[in-house]
Amino acid sequence: MTHPTPSGGGGDASARILSLGDSYTIGESVSSDDRWPVVLASILRAHGTDVADPQIIARTAWTTRDLGAAIDEARPRGPFDLVTLLIGVNDQYRGRSPEEYRPQFRLVLSRAMTQAGKRPESVIVISIPDWGVTPYAQGRDRRKIAMEIDAFNAVNHDEALAAGTHYADITALSRLAGANRGLVAADGLHPSAAMYVQWAHAIFPLAVEILSHRDTPPPPPPPAAPPQR
């Protein structure tokens, strides 16, 4: 069983990244260096952005509710300059409905924004990959899985839009694994290192945009409404 990884090093000038999720974020079946948050940090450094090693709070099989409890337990020391959130596949896998997923996702998204210093523009919500294209799904109704994943992603997209966060859709990339076995890890279910590289590159432009504004002070709160007479 994989445990949340601690925050890495980096000086005060280094941007801090927090990645929240499940097996897709902790990188089940790949090395720690091949996890997409770690790859993203490497790409950012290669392009001149000073970032610390990302802190990851994620574990295989976590549902949205599990992640929320884990954030509370871990008490990450924010604010972070960038927070990513990818969660929900295990809710779908366990037969929960998008309607059940929505309030749980909303709560976790709120926690993510809190860790970003209550700056929704510093959060990236990432779409749920489609595990139905993998060898693990052989014998299952792949079309049904795809439709359910799309329904869950409609929820997290709506919630991200309403909250004012960024959104990265990597589901189409995940579906490339249906025709390319090299994009699937040896366990036949999780993404391979090559797939995670594609995800990191897809998320990179949003990360650069967010981190380029990390020293910009947050906007002032709106003025208080005048008292009612």
C-alpha positions in Angstrom: 0.0 0.0 0.0 1.3 3.4 -1.0 1.3 6.2 1.6 1.2 9.9 1.0 4.6 11.3 0.2 6.0 14.2 2.3 6.8 17.6 0.9 10.1 17.9 -0.8 12.8 20.5 -0.4 13.4 23.8 -2.1 14.1 27.2 -0.7 11.7 30.0 0.1 11.8 31.1 -3.5 10.7 27.8 -4.8 7.1 27.4 -5.9 5.2 24.8 -3.8 2.9 22.3 -5.4 0.3 20.1 -3.7 -1.2 17.2 -5.7 -4.4 15.6 -4.4 -5.8 12.3 -5.7 -5.8 8.5 -5.9 -3.8 5.9 -7.7 -3.4 8.1 -10.8 -1.6 10.8 -8.7 0.5 8.5 -6.5 1.5 6.6 -9.7 0.5 3.0 -8.9 2.7 0.6 -10.8 5.4 3.2 -11.8 8.4 4.5 -10.0 8.2 7.5 -7.8 10.1 9.5 -10.4 7.5 8.7 -13.0 4.5 10.0 -11.2 3.0 12.8 -13.3 3.3 15.5 -10.5 7.0 14.7 -10.3 7.4 14.8 -14.1 5.5 18.1 -14.2 7.9 19.6 -11.7 10.8 18.4 -13.8 9.4 20.0 -16.9 8.7 23.2 -15.1 12.4 23.3 -13.9 13.6 22.6 -17.4 11.7 25.6 -18.6 13.1 27.9 -15.9 10.5 27.7 -13.1 12.0 27.1 -9.7 9.7 24.5 -8.0 10.1 22.3 -4.9 9.4 18.6 -5.1 5.6 18.3 -5.1 3.8 17.2 -1.9 1.4 14.4 -2.8 -1.6 13.3 -0.8 -3.0 10.3 -2.7 -3.4 6.6 -2.3 -4.6 3.7 -4.5 -8.4 3.0 -4.2 -9.2 6.3 -2.5 -12.7 7.6 -3.1 -13.5 11.3 -3.0 -14.6 11.0 0.6 -11.4 9.1 1.5 -9.3 11.9 0.0 -11.2 14.6 2.0 -10.5 12.7 5.2 -6.9 12.3 4.3 -6.4 16.0 3.7 -7.8 16.7 7.1 -5.5 14.1 8.7 -2.4 15.2 6.8 -2.8 18.9 7.6 -0.7 20.1 4.7 1.1 23.4 5.4 -0.3 25.8 2.9 -0.7 28.0 1.2 0.6 26.3 -1.9 1.3 28.1 -5.2 -0.4 25.4 -7.2 -2.8 22.7 -6.2 -4.0 19.9 -8.5 -7.0 17.7 -7.9 -7.8 14.4 -9.7 -10.4 12.3 -7.9 -13.5 10.2 -8.6 -12.6 7.1 -10.5 -13.1 4.9 -7.4 -16.5 6.5 -6.8 -17.4 5.4 -10.4 -15.8 2.0 -10.0 -17.8 1.3 -6.8 -21.1 2.1 -8.5 -21.8 5.4 -7.0 -23.8 7.9 -9.0 -22.7 11.4 -10.3 -25.3 12.8 -8.0 -23.5 11.2 -5.0 -20.2 12.3 -6.3 -21.1 16.0 -6.7 -21.3 17.1 -3.0 -18.2 15.0 -2.1 -16.2 16.5 -4.9 -17.4 20.0 -4.0 -16.1 19.5 -0.5 -12.7 18.3 -1.6 -12.5 21.1 -4.2 -13.1 23.6 -1.3 -10.3 22.0 0.6 -8.0 22.3 -2.4 -8.8 26.0 -2.8 -8.1 26.5 0.9 -4.7 24.9 0.4 -4.1 27.4 -2.4 -4.6 30.3 -0.1 -8.3 30.6 -1.1 -7.2 31.4 -4.6 -9.3 29.3 -7.0 -7.1 30.5 -9.9 -4.2 28.6 -8.4 -6.1 25.2 -8.6 -6.2 22.8 -11.5 -9.0 20.2 -11.5 -8.0 17.3 -13.7 -10.5 15.1 -15.5 -10.9 11.4 -14.6 -9.1 9.0 -17.0 -11.1 6.2 -18.7 -9.9 2.8 -17.3 -12.4 1.1 -19.6 -9.9 1.1 -22.4 -7.3 -1.0 -20.5 -6.8 -4.7 -20.5 -8.2 -4.9 -17.0 -11.6 -4.0 -18.4 -11.7 -7.0 -20.7 -15.1 -8.7 -20.5 -16.8 -5.6 -19.0 -19.1 -3.1 -20.7 -16.5 -0.6 -22.0 -19.1 1.7 -23.5 -20.9 1.9 -20.2 -17.7 2.7 -18.3 -16.9 5.4 -20.8 -20.4 6.9 -20.4 -20.1 6.9 -16.6 -16.6 8.5 -16.7 -18.0 11.2 -19.0 -20.9 11.8 -16.6 -18.5 12.1 -13.6 -16.3 14.5 -15.6 -19.3 16.6 -16.4 -19.8 17.0 -12.7 -16.2 17.9 -11.8 -16.0 20.3 -14.9 -19.2 22.1 -13.7 -17.9 22.4 -10.2 -14.5 23.7 -11.4 -16.2 26.2 -13.6 -18.5 27.4 -10.8 -15.6 27.7 -8.4 -13.4 29.6 -10.9 -10.5 27.1 -11.0 -8.6 25.8 -14.1 -9.6 22.5 -15.7 -7.3 20.1 -17.5 -9.0 17.4 -19.6 -6.7 14.4 -19.9 -9.5 11.8 -20.6 -8.9 11.8 -24.3 -5.3 11.1 -23.8 -6.1 8.3 -21.4 -8.2 6.7 -24.2 -5.2 6.4 -26.5 -4.2 3.4 -24.3 -6.9 1.4 -26.0 -4.8 1.3 -29.2 -1.3 1.6 -27.6 -0.5 -1.0 -24.9 2.7 0.9 -24.1 0.6 3.6 -22.4 -0.6 1.0 -19.8 1.5 -0.1 -16.9 2.4 -3.8 -16.3 -0.6 -4.3 -14.1 -2.9 -3.9 -17.1 -4.9 -1.1 -15.4 -2.9 2.0 -14.5 -1.1 4.4 -16.8 2.5 3.8 -17.8 5.3 6.3 -17.4 4.9 7.2 -21.0 1.2 8.1 -20.4 2.1 10.2 -17.4 4.6 12.2 -19.5 1.7 13.0 -21.8 -0.5 14.1 -18.9 2.3 16.3 -17.5 2.8 18.1 -20.8 -1.0 18.6 -21.1 -1.1 20.2 -17.6 2.2 22.2 -18.0 0.7 25.3 -19.8 -1.8 25.8 -17.0 0.9 25.3 -14.4 3.1 27.9 -16.0 0.3 30.4 -16.2 -0.5 29.9 -12.5 3.0 30.0 -11.3 3.9 33.1 -13.4 1.4 35.0 -11.2 2.2 33.5 -7.9 3.7 36.7 -6.5 0.6 38.7 -7.4 -1.4 39.7 -4.3 -4.9 38.4 -4.2 -7.7 40.9 -5.1 -9.2 42.8 -2.2 -12.5 41.5 -0.8 -15.6 43.2 -2.1 -16.9 46.1 0.0 -19.4 45.3 2.6 -23.0 45.9 1.6 -24.6 49.0 3.1 -26.9 48.3 6.1 -30.6 47.7 5.2 -33.0 50.4 6.4 
